[in-house]
Protein backbone atom coordinates (compact mmCIF):
# COMPACT_ATOMS: atom_id res chain seq x y z
CA UNK A 1 0.00 0.00 0.00
CA UNK A 2 1.04 3.66 0.36
CA UNK A 3 4.69 4.17 1.16
CA UNK A 4 5.03 6.38 4.29
CA UNK A 5 6.51 9.24 2.26
CA UNK A 6 3.36 9.73 0.17
CA UNK A 7 1.17 12.65 1.20
CA UNK A 8 -2.56 12.43 0.47
CA UNK A 9 -5.10 15.12 1.33
CA UNK A 10 -7.75 12.46 2.05
CA UNK A 11 -5.49 11.40 4.94
CA UNK A 12 -4.55 14.89 6.07
CA UNK A 13 -1.34 15.30 4.03
CA UNK A 14 -0.57 18.13 1.64
CA UNK A 15 -0.46 16.12 -1.55
CA UNK A 16 -2.47 14.13 -4.06
CA UNK A 17 -1.84 10.41 -4.48
CA UNK A 18 -2.89 8.51 -7.58
CA UNK A 19 -2.54 4.86 -8.49
CA UNK A 20 -0.95 3.12 -11.43
CA UNK A 21 -1.08 -0.46 -12.67
CA UNK A 22 2.33 -1.71 -13.82
CA UNK A 23 0.67 -4.67 -15.54
CA UNK A 24 -1.73 -2.87 -17.92
CA UNK A 25 -0.60 0.75 -17.57
CA UNK A 26 -3.96 2.07 -16.33
CA UNK A 27 -3.99 5.04 -13.95
CA UNK A 28 -6.77 6.19 -11.60
CA UNK A 29 -7.62 8.33 -8.58
CA UNK A 30 -9.86 6.40 -6.16
CA UNK A 31 -7.65 4.21 -3.91
CA UNK A 32 -8.06 0.44 -4.36
CA UNK A 33 -6.06 -2.72 -3.72
CA UNK A 34 -6.40 -3.84 -7.33
CA UNK A 35 -6.50 -2.40 -10.84
CA UNK A 36 -10.12 -1.69 -11.86
CA UNK A 37 -9.26 -2.37 -15.50
CA UNK A 38 -7.24 -5.62 -15.51
CA UNK A 39 -7.72 -6.78 -11.93
CA UNK A 40 -4.02 -7.05 -11.12
CA UNK A 41 -3.51 -6.92 -7.36
CA UNK A 42 -0.33 -4.86 -7.38
CA UNK A 43 -1.24 -1.21 -7.99
CA UNK A 44 1.45 1.34 -7.22
CA UNK A 45 0.52 4.51 -5.32
CA UNK A 46 2.33 7.58 -6.61
CA UNK A 47 2.65 11.20 -5.59
CA UNK A 48 1.12 13.55 -8.17
CA UNK A 49 3.15 16.54 -9.32
CA UNK A 50 0.12 18.72 -8.63
CA UNK A 51 0.10 20.22 -12.12
CA UNK A 52 -2.86 19.82 -14.42
CA UNK A 53 -5.49 21.33 -16.72
CA UNK A 54 -9.03 22.34 -15.75
CA UNK A 55 -11.66 20.14 -17.42
CA UNK A 56 -14.80 21.50 -15.73
CA UNK A 57 -15.60 24.02 -13.00
CA UNK A 58 -18.57 25.24 -10.97
CA UNK A 59 -19.04 27.96 -8.37
CA UNK A 60 -20.99 26.55 -5.42
CA UNK A 61 -23.16 29.15 -3.73
CA UNK A 62 -24.84 26.94 -1.13
CA UNK A 63 -22.70 24.66 1.02
CA UNK A 64 -24.24 21.35 2.10
CA UNK A 65 -23.90 21.97 5.85
CA UNK A 66 -23.89 24.75 8.44
CA UNK A 67 -20.21 24.09 9.19
CA UNK A 68 -19.20 24.74 5.58
CA UNK A 69 -21.57 27.71 5.03
CA UNK A 70 -18.93 30.35 5.88
CA UNK A 71 -16.72 29.09 3.04
CA UNK A 72 -19.33 29.64 0.32
CA UNK A 73 -19.08 30.59 -2.42
CA UNK A 74 -16.26 28.27 -3.45
CA UNK A 75 -15.23 26.71 -6.74
CA UNK A 76 -15.16 22.97 -7.36
CA UNK A 77 -13.29 21.75 -10.41
CA UNK A 78 -12.41 18.56 -12.21
CA UNK A 79 -8.72 18.75 -13.04
CA UNK A 80 -6.85 16.46 -15.41
CA UNK A 81 -3.50 15.90 -13.73
CA UNK A 82 -0.46 15.75 -15.97
CA UNK A 83 -0.18 12.10 -14.93
CA UNK A 84 -3.40 11.42 -16.89
CA UNK A 85 -5.76 11.08 -13.94
CA UNK A 86 -8.86 13.24 -13.31
CA UNK A 87 -9.47 14.52 -9.77
CA UNK A 88 -12.04 16.72 -8.06
CA UNK A 89 -10.71 19.65 -6.04
CA UNK A 90 -11.30 23.28 -5.14
CA UNK A 91 -10.12 26.04 -7.45
CA UNK A 92 -9.30 29.73 -7.08
CA UNK A 93 -11.61 32.50 -8.28
CA UNK A 94 -11.10 33.25 -11.94
CA UNK A 95 -9.93 29.78 -12.94
CA UNK A 96 -11.55 28.62 -16.19
CA UNK A 97 -11.81 25.49 -18.33
CA UNK A 98 -8.56 24.85 -20.18
CA UNK A 99 -6.40 26.75 -17.68
CA UNK A 100 -3.07 25.26 -16.65
CA UNK A 101 -3.18 24.98 -12.85
CA UNK A 102 -1.03 23.92 -9.89
CA UNK A 103 -2.33 22.57 -6.59
CA UNK A 104 -2.10 24.14 -3.14
CA UNK A 105 -3.84 23.15 0.08
CA UNK A 106 -6.33 25.14 2.17
CA UNK A 107 -8.37 24.58 5.29
CA UNK A 108 -12.01 23.72 4.61
CA UNK A 109 -14.13 22.94 7.65
CA UNK A 110 -12.22 20.53 9.87
CA UNK A 111 -9.73 19.37 7.22
CA UNK A 112 -7.51 20.43 4.36
CA UNK A 113 -8.52 20.16 0.73
CA UNK A 114 -6.61 20.63 -2.52
CA UNK A 115 -7.18 23.94 -4.27
CA UNK A 116 -5.84 24.62 -7.73
CA UNK A 117 -4.71 28.03 -8.91
CA UNK A 118 -3.50 29.33 -12.26
CA UNK A 119 0.16 28.67 -13.00
CA UNK B 1 -45.12 -9.26 -23.80
CA UNK B 2 -46.25 -6.92 -21.04
CA UNK B 3 -48.76 -4.14 -20.60
CA UNK B 4 -49.00 -1.12 -18.36
CA UNK B 5 -52.60 -1.57 -17.30
CA UNK B 6 -53.01 1.23 -14.80
CA UNK B 7 -51.26 4.28 -13.40
CA UNK B 8 -51.64 6.29 -10.20
CA UNK B 9 -50.09 9.62 -9.35
CA UNK B 10 -50.56 11.89 -6.35
CA UNK B 11 -50.16 15.62 -6.44
CA UNK B 12 -46.53 16.59 -5.78
CA UNK B 13 -45.57 19.33 -3.36
CA UNK B 14 -46.22 19.49 0.37
CA UNK B 15 -48.13 16.69 2.09
CA UNK B 16 -47.42 17.55 5.73
CA UNK B 17 -47.98 14.71 8.16
CA UNK B 18 -48.08 12.07 5.47
CA UNK B 19 -45.49 9.29 5.50
CA UNK B 20 -43.74 7.29 2.82
CA UNK B 21 -46.24 4.45 3.32
CA UNK B 22 -49.19 6.88 3.16
CA UNK B 23 -48.04 8.28 -0.17
CA UNK B 24 -47.21 4.83 -1.56
CA UNK B 25 -50.65 3.59 -0.52
CA UNK B 26 -52.46 6.50 -2.14
CA UNK B 27 -50.62 5.99 -5.43
CA UNK B 28 -51.06 2.20 -5.36
CA UNK B 29 -54.79 2.55 -4.70
CA UNK B 30 -55.11 4.87 -7.68
CA UNK B 31 -53.10 2.56 -9.97
CA UNK B 32 -55.17 -0.49 -9.06
CA UNK B 33 -58.39 1.46 -9.58
CA UNK B 34 -57.13 2.66 -12.96
CA UNK B 35 -56.30 -0.93 -13.96
CA UNK B 36 -59.62 -2.21 -12.64
CA UNK B 37 -57.80 -4.67 -10.37
CA UNK B 38 -58.14 -5.60 -6.70
CA UNK B 39 -55.39 -6.11 -4.12
CA UNK B 40 -55.88 -9.88 -4.41
CA UNK B 41 -55.02 -9.73 -8.12
CA UNK B 42 -51.50 -8.45 -7.40
CA UNK B 43 -48.97 -11.30 -7.32
CA UNK B 44 -45.81 -9.27 -7.94
CA UNK B 45 -44.50 -6.17 -6.16
CA UNK B 46 -41.58 -3.88 -6.88
CA UNK B 47 -40.65 -0.88 -4.77
CA UNK B 48 -37.77 1.56 -4.74
CA UNK B 49 -36.48 3.25 -1.60
CA UNK B 50 -37.24 6.32 0.48
CA UNK B 51 -34.56 8.57 1.96
CA UNK B 52 -36.92 9.63 4.76
CA UNK B 53 -37.82 6.03 5.56
CA UNK B 54 -34.82 3.75 5.03
CA UNK B 55 -35.77 0.09 5.39
CA UNK B 56 -34.08 -3.21 4.56
CA UNK B 57 -37.23 -4.68 3.00
CA UNK B 58 -39.44 -1.90 1.73
CA UNK B 59 -41.30 -4.18 -0.69
CA UNK B 60 -42.57 -6.68 1.85
CA UNK B 61 -43.07 -3.96 4.43
CA UNK B 62 -45.36 -2.22 1.95
CA UNK B 63 -47.05 -5.53 1.02
CA UNK B 64 -47.96 -6.13 4.65
CA UNK B 65 -49.08 -2.54 5.18
CA UNK B 66 -51.15 -2.32 2.00
CA UNK B 67 -52.61 -5.80 2.34
CA UNK B 68 -51.20 -7.80 -0.53
CA UNK B 69 -49.51 -11.20 -0.54
CA UNK B 70 -47.19 -11.25 -3.55
CA UNK B 71 -45.55 -14.38 -4.94
CA UNK B 72 -42.65 -12.22 -6.06
CA UNK B 73 -41.28 -9.04 -4.43
CA UNK B 74 -38.19 -6.93 -3.98
CA UNK B 75 -36.88 -3.38 -3.98
CA UNK B 76 -34.62 -1.79 -6.56
CA UNK B 77 -32.18 1.07 -6.00
CA UNK B 78 -30.87 2.98 -8.99
CA UNK B 79 -31.28 6.60 -7.97
CA UNK B 80 -33.36 8.59 -10.41
CA UNK B 81 -33.40 5.67 -12.83
CA UNK B 82 -35.17 3.44 -10.31
CA UNK B 83 -38.70 4.02 -11.60
CA UNK B 84 -37.90 3.02 -15.17
CA UNK B 85 -35.63 0.20 -13.98
CA UNK B 86 -38.64 -1.14 -12.06
CA UNK B 87 -40.78 -0.85 -15.19
CA UNK B 88 -38.14 -2.79 -17.12
CA UNK B 89 -37.88 -5.46 -14.42
CA UNK B 90 -41.68 -5.77 -14.20
CA UNK B 91 -41.81 -6.18 -17.98
CA UNK B 92 -39.40 -9.12 -17.80
CA UNK B 93 -41.01 -10.60 -14.67
CA UNK B 94 -44.43 -10.88 -16.28
CA UNK B 95 -42.90 -11.91 -19.60
CA UNK B 96 -41.07 -14.74 -17.83
CA UNK B 97 -44.32 -15.90 -16.24
CA UNK B 98 -43.23 -15.14 -12.68
CA UNK B 99 -46.29 -12.97 -12.02
CA UNK B 100 -49.50 -11.86 -13.72
CA UNK B 101 -49.81 -8.39 -12.26
CA UNK B 102 -46.79 -6.57 -10.87
CA UNK B 103 -47.56 -3.49 -8.79
CA UNK B 104 -44.74 -0.96 -8.98
CA UNK B 105 -45.01 1.71 -6.30
CA UNK B 106 -43.01 4.58 -4.83
CA UNK B 107 -43.64 7.45 -2.48
CA UNK B 108 -41.73 9.74 -0.19
CA UNK B 109 -42.30 12.77 2.02
CA UNK B 110 -38.93 14.10 0.89
CA UNK B 111 -39.95 17.74 1.32
CA UNK B 112 -41.72 17.83 4.68
CA UNK B 113 -40.21 14.68 6.21
CA UNK B 114 -36.75 16.15 6.78
CA UNK B 115 -34.87 19.44 7.00
CA UNK B 116 -33.51 21.07 3.86
CA UNK B 117 -29.91 20.47 5.02
CA UNK B 118 -30.74 16.84 5.66
CA UNK B 119 -32.13 16.44 2.15
CA UNK B 120 -29.10 18.15 0.61
CA UNK B 121 -26.69 15.99 2.62
CA UNK B 122 -28.51 12.74 1.91
CA UNK B 123 -28.53 13.43 -1.80
CA UNK B 124 -24.89 14.56 -1.77
CA UNK B 125 -23.97 10.99 -0.78
CA UNK B 126 -24.32 10.22 -4.48
CA UNK B 127 -20.81 11.70 -4.42
CA UNK B 128 -17.70 9.79 -3.37
CA UNK B 129 -17.42 9.80 0.45
CA UNK B 130 -13.62 10.20 0.43
CA UNK B 131 -12.79 12.09 -2.76
CA UNK B 132 -15.86 14.28 -3.46
CA UNK B 133 -18.21 14.83 -0.50
CA UNK B 134 -15.48 16.31 1.80
CA UNK B 135 -14.96 19.06 -0.77
CA UNK B 136 -18.43 20.41 -0.01
CA UNK B 137 -19.73 19.14 -3.33
CA UNK B 138 -23.50 18.94 -3.74
CA UNK B 139 -25.71 17.38 -6.38
CA UNK B 140 -26.13 20.74 -8.15
CA UNK B 141 -22.33 21.09 -8.07
CA UNK B 142 -21.85 17.75 -9.83
CA UNK B 143 -24.33 18.80 -12.50
CA UNK B 144 -22.81 22.29 -12.59
CA UNK B 145 -19.48 20.66 -13.51
CA UNK B 146 -21.15 18.70 -16.28
CA UNK B 147 -22.95 21.82 -17.51
CA UNK B 148 -19.73 23.85 -17.63
CA UNK B 149 -18.08 21.27 -19.85
CA UNK B 150 -21.14 20.79 -22.03
CA UNK B 151 -21.36 24.54 -22.67
CA UNK B 152 -17.64 24.59 -23.47
CA UNK B 153 -17.91 21.79 -26.04
CA UNK B 154 -21.32 22.40 -27.60
CA UNK B 155 -21.87 26.15 -27.26
CA UNK B 156 -25.03 25.74 -25.18
CA UNK B 157 -25.87 28.95 -23.29
CA UNK B 158 -27.52 29.58 -19.94
CA UNK B 159 -30.44 30.98 -21.93
CA UNK B 160 -30.76 27.64 -23.72
CA UNK B 161 -31.00 25.88 -20.36
CA UNK B 162 -33.58 28.45 -19.28
CA UNK B 163 -35.75 27.64 -22.29
CA UNK B 164 -36.18 24.09 -20.98
CA UNK B 165 -37.18 25.30 -17.51
CA UNK B 166 -39.76 27.60 -19.13
CA UNK B 167 -41.06 24.70 -21.24
CA UNK B 168 -41.56 22.43 -18.22
CA UNK B 169 -43.34 25.21 -16.34
CA UNK B 170 -45.62 25.91 -19.30
CA UNK B 171 -46.66 22.24 -19.16
CA UNK B 172 -47.13 22.16 -15.39
CA UNK B 173 -49.53 25.11 -15.64
CA UNK B 174 -52.09 22.68 -17.09
CA UNK B 175 -51.67 19.99 -14.43
CA UNK B 176 -53.54 20.48 -11.14
CA UNK B 177 -51.12 18.12 -9.36
CA UNK B 178 -47.97 20.04 -10.25
CA UNK B 179 -45.92 21.64 -7.47
CA UNK B 180 -45.20 24.81 -9.45
CA UNK B 181 -47.85 26.23 -11.81
CA UNK B 182 -46.99 29.93 -12.09
CA UNK B 183 -45.69 30.66 -15.61
CA UNK B 184 -42.06 31.77 -15.79
CA UNK B 185 -39.89 33.43 -18.45
CA UNK B 186 -36.30 32.83 -19.50
CA UNK B 187 -35.44 36.08 -17.71
CA UNK B 188 -36.97 34.71 -14.50
CA UNK B 189 -34.75 31.63 -14.77
CA UNK B 190 -31.63 33.69 -15.52
CA UNK B 191 -32.40 36.01 -12.59
CA UNK B 192 -33.12 33.23 -10.11
CA UNK B 193 -30.72 32.59 -7.25
CA UNK B 194 -27.35 31.09 -8.30
CA UNK B 195 -26.92 27.57 -6.88
CA UNK B 196 -23.87 26.03 -8.59
CA UNK B 197 -22.84 27.84 -11.74
CA UNK B 198 -24.07 27.82 -14.40
CA UNK B 199 -27.16 26.38 -12.66
CA UNK B 200 -29.60 28.67 -10.93
CA UNK B 201 -32.56 27.81 -8.72
CA UNK B 202 -35.00 27.48 -11.64
CA UNK B 203 -32.57 25.17 -13.48
CA UNK B 204 -32.97 22.71 -10.60
CA UNK B 205 -35.92 20.48 -9.82
CA UNK B 206 -37.55 21.04 -6.44
CA UNK B 207 -37.70 18.57 -3.56
CA UNK B 208 -41.26 17.26 -3.20
CA UNK B 209 -43.59 14.97 -1.31
CA UNK B 210 -45.50 12.63 -3.57
CA UNK B 211 -46.23 9.12 -4.74
CA UNK B 212 -46.62 7.24 -8.00
CA UNK B 213 -47.51 3.70 -9.00
CA UNK B 214 -48.34 1.58 -12.00
CA UNK B 215 -49.35 -1.97 -12.76
CA UNK B 216 -47.54 -4.12 -15.32
CA UNK B 217 -49.62 -7.09 -16.44
CA UNK B 218 -49.15 -10.08 -18.72
CA UNK B 219 -52.33 -9.29 -20.63
CA UNK B 220 -54.19 -6.13 -21.54
CA UNK B 221 -57.00 -6.05 -18.99
CA UNK B 222 -58.74 -2.88 -20.11
CA UNK B 223 -59.12 -0.57 -23.10
CA UNK B 224 -56.33 1.70 -21.88
CA UNK B 225 -53.57 -0.89 -21.56
CA UNK B 226 -50.26 0.24 -23.07
CA UNK B 227 -47.78 -2.30 -24.36
CA UNK B 228 -44.12 -2.22 -23.33
CA UNK B 229 -42.18 -2.86 -26.53
CA UNK B 230 -38.66 -3.03 -25.17
CA UNK B 231 -36.25 -1.68 -22.60
CA UNK B 232 -32.51 -1.39 -22.10
CA UNK B 233 -29.94 0.02 -19.70
CA UNK B 234 -26.39 1.38 -19.71
CA UNK B 235 -24.14 2.14 -16.74
CA UNK B 236 -20.82 3.89 -17.29
CA UNK B 237 -19.72 5.11 -13.84
CA UNK B 238 -21.01 6.13 -10.42
CA UNK B 239 -19.09 9.31 -9.53
CA UNK B 240 -18.70 12.29 -11.83
CA UNK B 241 -14.94 12.26 -11.17
CA UNK B 242 -14.82 8.79 -12.72
CA UNK B 243 -17.13 9.47 -15.68
CA UNK B 244 -15.40 8.49 -18.93
CA UNK B 245 -16.70 11.73 -20.49
CA UNK B 246 -18.71 14.75 -19.34
CA UNK B 247 -20.45 15.05 -22.70
CA UNK B 248 -21.08 11.41 -23.72
CA UNK B 249 -22.96 9.27 -21.23
CA UNK B 250 -24.90 6.01 -21.40
CA UNK B 251 -28.07 7.49 -22.90
CA UNK B 252 -27.08 6.83 -26.50
CA UNK B 253 -26.26 3.15 -25.90
CA UNK B 254 -29.32 2.57 -23.73
CA UNK B 255 -31.78 4.27 -26.11
CA UNK B 256 -30.34 2.65 -29.24
CA UNK B 257 -30.61 -0.79 -27.69
CA UNK B 258 -34.15 -0.17 -26.44
CA UNK B 259 -35.22 0.96 -29.91
CA UNK B 260 -33.53 -2.12 -31.45
CA UNK B 261 -35.27 -4.47 -29.05
CA UNK B 262 -38.59 -2.75 -29.79
CA UNK B 263 -37.91 -3.03 -33.52
CA UNK B 264 -38.57 0.64 -34.13
CA UNK B 265 -36.50 3.71 -34.96
CA UNK B 266 -36.30 7.10 -33.33
CA UNK B 267 -38.31 8.50 -36.26
CA UNK B 268 -41.26 6.30 -35.21
CA UNK B 269 -41.46 7.91 -31.76
CA UNK B 270 -44.44 10.24 -31.26
CA UNK B 271 -43.79 11.59 -27.77
CA UNK B 272 -41.06 11.52 -25.16
CA UNK B 273 -40.66 11.41 -21.40
CA UNK B 274 -37.14 12.35 -20.41
CA UNK B 275 -35.62 12.71 -16.95
CA UNK B 276 -35.10 16.38 -16.11
CA UNK B 277 -33.54 16.72 -12.67
CA UNK B 278 -31.75 19.80 -13.98
CA UNK B 279 -32.02 21.69 -17.25
CA UNK B 280 -28.55 20.34 -18.13
CA UNK B 281 -29.80 16.78 -17.56
CA UNK B 282 -32.67 17.27 -19.98
CA UNK B 283 -30.37 19.01 -22.50
CA UNK B 284 -27.83 16.21 -22.52
CA UNK B 285 -30.38 13.39 -22.61
CA UNK B 286 -32.39 14.96 -25.46
CA UNK B 287 -29.26 15.60 -27.49
CA UNK B 288 -27.53 12.30 -26.77
CA UNK B 289 -30.63 10.23 -27.53
CA UNK B 290 -30.99 12.18 -30.76
CA UNK B 291 -34.25 14.01 -30.05
CA UNK B 292 -32.37 17.28 -30.65
CA UNK B 293 -29.11 18.05 -32.45
CA UNK B 294 -26.16 18.90 -30.19
CA UNK B 295 -26.56 22.38 -28.78
CA UNK B 296 -30.11 22.77 -30.12
CA UNK B 297 -32.45 21.50 -27.38
CA UNK B 298 -33.10 24.99 -26.02
CA UNK B 299 -33.81 26.43 -29.45
CA UNK B 300 -36.22 23.61 -30.28
CA UNK B 301 -38.00 24.11 -26.96
CA UNK B 302 -38.36 27.83 -27.66
CA UNK B 303 -39.81 27.05 -31.11
CA UNK B 304 -42.51 24.81 -29.68
CA UNK B 305 -41.05 21.52 -30.92
CA UNK B 306 -41.43 19.87 -27.49
CA UNK B 307 -44.66 21.58 -26.50
CA UNK B 308 -48.30 20.60 -26.53
CA UNK B 309 -49.17 20.18 -30.20
CA UNK B 310 -45.47 20.20 -31.16
CA UNK B 311 -43.63 17.60 -33.20
CA UNK B 312 -42.26 15.81 -30.12
CA UNK B 313 -44.37 16.51 -27.03
CA UNK B 314 -42.17 16.15 -23.95
CA UNK B 315 -43.02 15.74 -20.25
CA UNK B 316 -46.47 17.26 -20.65
CA UNK B 317 -47.12 17.06 -16.88
CA UNK B 318 -44.27 19.51 -16.21
CA UNK B 319 -41.44 17.10 -15.51
CA UNK B 320 -39.30 16.98 -12.40
CA UNK B 321 -38.55 20.67 -12.91
CA UNK B 322 -42.14 21.78 -12.32
CA UNK B 323 -44.39 18.81 -11.48
CA UNK B 324 -41.79 18.02 -8.84
CA UNK B 325 -39.36 15.36 -7.64
CA UNK B 326 -40.18 13.10 -4.70
CA UNK B 327 -37.33 10.64 -5.36
CA UNK B 328 -38.23 7.32 -6.95
CA UNK B 329 -41.75 8.53 -7.76
CA UNK B 330 -40.37 11.51 -9.70
CA UNK B 331 -39.68 9.73 -12.96
CA UNK B 332 -42.74 7.53 -12.46
CA UNK B 333 -44.81 10.68 -12.94
CA UNK B 334 -43.31 10.86 -16.45
CA UNK B 335 -44.59 7.33 -17.01
CA UNK B 336 -48.04 8.15 -15.64
CA UNK B 337 -48.33 11.15 -17.95
CA UNK B 338 -47.07 9.15 -20.93
CA UNK B 339 -49.68 6.48 -20.23
CA UNK B 340 -52.41 9.11 -20.20
CA UNK B 341 -51.13 10.70 -23.42
CA UNK B 342 -50.92 7.34 -25.22
CA UNK B 343 -54.44 6.45 -24.14
CA UNK B 344 -55.95 9.84 -24.95
CA UNK B 345 -56.83 10.52 -21.31
CA UNK B 346 -54.75 13.61 -20.61
CA UNK B 347 -57.65 16.07 -20.77
CA UNK B 348 -56.59 19.60 -21.70
CA UNK B 349 -52.96 18.44 -21.75
CA UNK B 350 -53.69 15.90 -24.50
CA UNK B 351 -51.33 16.39 -27.43
CA UNK B 352 -52.65 14.63 -30.53
CA UNK B 353 -52.98 10.87 -30.59
CA UNK B 354 -49.50 9.50 -30.00
CA UNK B 355 -48.90 5.77 -30.47
CA UNK B 356 -45.24 5.28 -29.60
CA UNK B 357 -43.38 6.83 -26.66
CA UNK B 358 -39.74 6.80 -25.62
CA UNK B 359 -39.06 7.11 -21.89
CA UNK B 360 -35.60 7.67 -20.46
CA UNK B 361 -34.38 8.00 -16.90
CA UNK B 362 -30.97 8.48 -15.35
CA UNK B 363 -29.59 8.01 -11.87
CA UNK B 364 -26.55 9.37 -10.06
CA UNK B 365 -24.71 11.95 -12.12
CA UNK B 366 -25.82 10.72 -15.54
CA UNK B 367 -24.38 7.42 -14.29
CA UNK B 368 -27.19 4.91 -14.78
CA UNK B 369 -29.50 4.96 -17.78
CA UNK B 370 -32.75 3.15 -18.52
CA UNK B 371 -34.77 3.59 -21.69
CA UNK B 372 -38.04 1.96 -22.54
CA UNK B 373 -40.45 2.09 -25.40
CA UNK B 374 -44.22 1.99 -24.82
CA UNK B 375 -46.93 1.69 -27.44
CA UNK B 376 -50.70 2.11 -27.69
CA UNK B 377 -52.13 -0.88 -29.50
CA UNK B 378 -55.41 -0.65 -31.36
HADDOCK unambig.tbl for C-alpha pairs under 7 A between the chains (distance, minus, plus):
assign (segid A and resid 10 and name CA) (segid B and resid 130 and name CA) 6.49 0.50 0.50
assign (segid A and resid 10 and name CA) (segid B and resid 131 and name CA) 6.98 0.50 0.50
assign (segid A and resid 55 and name CA) (segid B and resid 149 and name CA) 6.95 0.50 0.50
assign (segid A and resid 56 and name CA) (segid B and resid 145 and name CA) 5.25 0.50 0.50
assign (segid A and resid 56 and name CA) (segid B and resid 146 and name CA) 6.96 0.50 0.50
assign (segid A and resid 56 and name CA) (segid B and resid 148 and name CA) 5.78 0.50 0.50
assign (segid A and resid 56 and name CA) (segid B and resid 149 and name CA) 5.27 0.50 0.50
assign (segid A and resid 57 and name CA) (segid B and resid 145 and name CA) 5.16 0.50 0.50
assign (segid A and resid 57 and name CA) (segid B and resid 148 and name CA) 6.20 0.50 0.50
assign (segid A and resid 58 and name CA) (segid B and resid 141 and name CA) 6.31 0.50 0.50
assign (segid A and resid 58 and name CA) (segid B and resid 144 and name CA) 5.42 0.50 0.50
assign (segid A and resid 58 and name CA) (segid B and resid 145 and name CA) 5.31 0.50 0.50
assign (segid A and resid 58 and name CA) (segid B and resid 148 and name CA) 6.90 0.50 0.50
assign (segid A and resid 58 and name CA) (segid B and resid 196 and name CA) 5.86 0.50 0.50
assign (segid A and resid 58 and name CA) (segid B and resid 197 and name CA) 5.06 0.50 0.50
assign (segid A and resid 58 and name CA) (segid B and resid 198 and name CA) 6.98 0.50 0.50
assign (segid A and resid 59 and name CA) (segid B and resid 196 and name CA) 5.21 0.50 0.50
assign (segid A and resid 59 and name CA) (segid B and resid 197 and name CA) 5.08 0.50 0.50
assign (segid A and resid 60 and name CA) (segid B and resid 141 and name CA) 6.22 0.50 0.50
assign (segid A and resid 60 and name CA) (segid B and resid 195 and name CA) 6.19 0.50 0.50
assign (segid A and resid 60 and name CA) (segid B and resid 196 and name CA) 4.31 0.50 0.50
assign (segid A and resid 60 and name CA) (segid B and resid 197 and name CA) 6.71 0.50 0.50
assign (segid A and resid 61 and name CA) (segid B and resid 194 and name CA) 6.50 0.50 0.50
assign (segid A and resid 61 and name CA) (segid B and resid 195 and name CA) 5.15 0.50 0.50
assign (segid A and resid 61 and name CA) (segid B and resid 196 and name CA) 5.82 0.50 0.50
assign (segid A and resid 62 and name CA) (segid B and resid 195 and name CA) 6.15 0.50 0.50
assign (segid A and resid 63 and name CA) (segid B and resid 136 and name CA) 6.11 0.50 0.50
assign (segid A and resid 64 and name CA) (segid B and resid 117 and name CA) 6.44 0.50 0.50
assign (segid A and resid 64 and name CA) (segid B and resid 120 and name CA) 6.01 0.50 0.50
assign (segid A and resid 64 and name CA) (segid B and resid 121 and name CA) 5.92 0.50 0.50
assign (segid A and resid 64 and name CA) (segid B and resid 136 and name CA) 6.25 0.50 0.50
assign (segid A and resid 64 and name CA) (segid B and resid 138 and name CA) 6.36 0.50 0.50
assign (segid A and resid 65 and name CA) (segid B and resid 117 and name CA) 6.25 0.50 0.50
assign (segid A and resid 78 and name CA) (segid B and resid 241 and name CA) 6.87 0.50 0.50
assign (segid A and resid 86 and name CA) (segid B and resid 241 and name CA) 6.51 0.50 0.50
assign (segid A and resid 87 and name CA) (segid B and resid 241 and name CA) 6.08 0.50 0.50
assign (segid A and resid 88 and name CA) (segid B and resid 132 and name CA) 6.46 0.50 0.50
assign (segid A and resid 88 and name CA) (segid B and resid 241 and name CA) 6.16 0.50 0.50
assign (segid A and resid 89 and name CA) (segid B and resid 135 and name CA) 6.80 0.50 0.50
assign (segid A and resid 113 and name CA) (segid B and resid 135 and name CA) 6.70 0.50 0.50
